[in-house]
Amino acid sequence: DPHRWLAETKWLCKEVKERESKEKKLRCYLLQSREELKHFTQVKEAEHQSLFKQIKKQEKLLEEVHREKR
């Protein structure tokens, strides 16, 4: 039956387009999430480096205080 075949073909085309649209949205979401994760990782790394520098400064200050006490 050509009418049934045409209807099924149209339905299948619609399904494929909907799935492609969903896949595209998910890919965009994935890329966005990866970029956010990369950004947050860089921010945390910068915070850790800053804290490490502060600790090193405080260690030097403590060493100077110890030397002055002696």
Summary of the structure (lengths in Angstrom):
residues: 70
radius of gyration: 30.2
end to end distance: 102.6
largest distance: 102.6
contacts: 133
relative contact order: 0.05
helix: 97%
strand: 0%
